[in-house]
């Protein structure tokens, strides 16, 4: 019987053997590279220097781990707010840009929306659904307005929103939450710098929103959330 006899998929026996051989060779080559350049877990364990939890001040990289900081080191400025799951900026971790993450539940539909504003740096907003079987389903609905034109966008799926520097965005309003979702805010700057645009909201509606004016200055001496968090 010829070794070139076609299989049902149109591949010859000889070609099939070549494919298998090539695949095996590829796996063997990958294994060779892995063993040559990737140290085993045992060797890493033998050479690593575990952090002594009783002496965190002696850890060289402790400052990079938010959960290893003391309460006084974490609760600076917005870091004192209980609404964040995690928060950091350059006051809390030296060199870190402004970053926050929080859970949005049904109670978030009752809070004031964030009024229109701009930042001198770009910003990224991420909304993630909490259903691992259907991660694209946000389990909520919120509105985000963009530009001085107040272009309205309605979000119901997990998404990422990029906001260029000096671009007007918000009001941000959560209309409905059927399942809590994770909301992440990241600035391309070390501290929150924000200019409120109250002029884009009718005067009789301004009390319905939170407006923040922040100049991006350090708040390292304060252990309280900025007064600018209050609604105006």
C-alpha positions in Angstrom: 0.0 0.0 0.0 1.4 3.4 -0.9 2.4 5.6 1.9 1.1 8.6 -0.1 -2.5 7.3 0.1 -4.9 10.2 0.8 -6.7 10.3 4.2 -10.3 11.5 4.5 -9.1 15.0 5.1 -6.9 15.0 1.9 -3.6 14.7 3.7 -1.2 11.9 2.6 0.1 9.4 5.0 3.6 10.7 4.4 2.5 14.2 5.0 0.6 13.2 8.2 3.8 11.5 9.5 5.8 14.7 8.7 3.2 16.8 10.6 3.4 14.5 13.6 7.2 14.5 13.5 7.4 18.3 13.2 4.9 18.7 16.1 7.0 16.4 18.3 10.2 18.2 17.3 8.5 21.5 18.1 7.4 20.3 21.5 10.9 18.9 22.3 12.5 22.2 21.2 10.1 24.2 23.4 10.9 22.0 26.3 14.6 22.4 25.7 14.3 26.2 25.7 12.1 26.1 28.8 14.6 24.1 30.8 17.4 26.2 29.6 15.9 29.6 30.3 13.2 29.1 32.9 14.4 28.1 36.4 12.5 25.4 38.2 10.2 26.3 41.2 12.6 24.5 43.4 15.6 26.6 42.4 13.6 29.8 42.8 12.6 28.8 46.2 16.1 28.0 47.2 17.4 31.4 46.1 14.5 33.7 47.0 14.4 36.0 50.0 11.0 35.9 51.6 9.7 39.0 53.3 9.7 38.9 57.1 6.2 40.0 58.0 7.4 41.0 61.5 9.7 43.6 60.0 8.0 45.1 56.9 10.1 48.2 57.2 13.1 46.1 56.3 11.6 45.0 52.9 13.3 46.6 49.9 10.1 46.4 47.8 7.5 46.8 50.6 6.5 50.2 49.3 5.3 48.7 46.0 2.6 46.6 47.8 -0.4 48.5 48.9 -1.5 45.8 51.4 1.9 45.9 53.1 1.7 49.7 53.9 0.5 50.9 57.3 -2.9 52.6 57.7 -1.2 56.0 58.0 0.7 55.4 54.8 -2.5 54.3 52.9 -5.0 56.8 54.2 -3.8 59.9 52.5 -6.2 62.1 50.5 -8.7 59.9 48.6 -7.0 56.9 50.2 -9.0 57.6 53.4 -12.3 57.1 51.5 -14.2 53.8 52.4 -15.8 53.6 48.9 -12.6 52.3 47.3 -11.6 48.6 47.2 -8.1 49.8 46.5 -6.6 53.2 45.8 -3.2 54.6 45.2 -1.5 57.7 43.8 2.0 59.2 44.1 1.4 60.3 47.7 0.8 56.7 48.8 3.2 54.8 46.5 6.0 57.0 45.2 5.9 57.1 41.4 2.5 55.6 41.1 -0.2 57.2 38.9 -3.7 57.8 40.3 -5.6 54.5 40.3 -8.8 53.4 42.0 -11.2 50.5 42.0 -14.6 50.2 43.6 -17.6 47.9 43.6 -20.9 49.4 42.3 -24.0 47.9 43.9 -27.6 48.9 44.0 -26.9 51.7 46.4 -24.9 53.5 43.8 -28.1 54.3 41.9 -29.1 56.5 44.8 -25.9 58.6 45.0 -25.3 61.9 43.2 -23.8 61.6 39.7 -20.4 63.0 38.9 -20.7 66.3 37.1 -19.0 67.2 33.8 -15.3 68.0 34.1 -11.9 67.7 32.4 -8.4 66.4 33.3 -5.1 67.7 31.9 -4.0 64.1 31.4 -5.7 61.1 29.7 -8.0 58.8 31.7 -9.1 55.2 31.4 -12.4 54.0 32.8 -13.1 50.2 33.0 -16.4 48.6 34.0 -16.3 44.8 34.6 -19.2 42.5 35.1 -19.0 40.0 38.0 -20.5 36.9 36.4 -17.6 34.6 35.4 -19.9 32.6 33.1 -20.9 35.7 31.2 -18.2 38.3 31.9 -19.3 40.5 29.0 -22.6 41.2 30.8 -22.2 44.2 33.1 -25.3 43.4 35.1 -26.0 47.2 35.2 -26.7 50.2 33.1 -25.0 53.6 33.4 -24.8 56.8 31.3 -21.7 58.7 30.4 -21.8 62.0 28.5 -18.9 63.1 26.3 -17.8 66.5 25.0 -19.3 69.9 25.4 -22.0 68.6 23.1 -23.1 66.3 26.0 -23.1 63.3 23.7 -24.9 60.6 25.7 -23.6 57.0 25.8 -25.4 54.1 27.6 -23.3 51.2 28.8 -24.7 47.8 29.6 -21.7 45.6 28.8 -18.2 45.2 30.3 -16.1 47.9 28.6 -13.1 50.2 28.6 -13.5 53.9 27.9 -10.5 56.0 27.0 -10.8 59.8 27.6 -8.2 62.0 26.0 -6.7 64.9 28.0 -8.8 68.0 28.3 -11.9 66.2 27.0 -15.1 67.0 28.8 -16.8 63.9 30.1 -19.7 63.2 32.5 -22.3 63.4 33.9 -21.7 59.8 35.0 -25.0 58.4 36.3 -25.8 54.8 37.3 -29.4 54.0 36.3 -29.7 50.3 37.3 -27.7 47.5 39.0 -29.0 44.0 39.0 -25.5 42.5 39.9 -22.6 44.5 41.4 -19.9 45.4 39.0 -16.3 46.5 39.4 -15.4 50.1 38.3 -11.8 51.1 37.7 -10.5 54.6 37.2 -6.9 55.3 36.1 -5.2 58.6 35.4 -2.0 59.1 33.4 -0.8 61.4 36.2 0.5 61.1 39.7 -2.4 62.9 41.4 -6.0 63.8 40.6 -6.2 67.0 38.6 -9.7 68.0 37.7 -11.5 71.1 36.5 -15.3 71.1 37.1 -17.5 72.4 34.2 -20.5 73.5 36.1 -21.4 75.8 33.2 -22.5 72.7 31.2 -25.3 71.9 33.7 -28.4 74.1 34.1 -28.0 76.1 37.4 -31.1 74.5 38.9 -29.6 71.0 38.4 -26.1 71.6 39.7 -27.0 70.3 43.2 -27.8 66.9 41.6 -24.1 66.3 40.8 -20.8 66.1 42.6 -18.3 68.6 41.3 -14.6 68.3 42.2 -11.9 70.9 41.7 -8.5 69.4 42.3 -5.2 71.0 41.3 -3.1 67.8 41.5 -1.1 69.0 44.5 0.2 66.7 47.2 -1.9 65.9 50.2 0.6 63.9 52.0 0.2 65.7 55.3 -3.6 65.0 55.4 -5.2 61.7 56.5 -8.6 62.8 55.4 -10.4 62.7 52.1 -10.1 66.1 50.2 -12.9 68.6 51.1 -13.5 68.9 47.4 -15.3 65.5 47.5 -18.3 67.3 49.0 -21.1 68.2 46.5 -21.4 71.8 45.5 
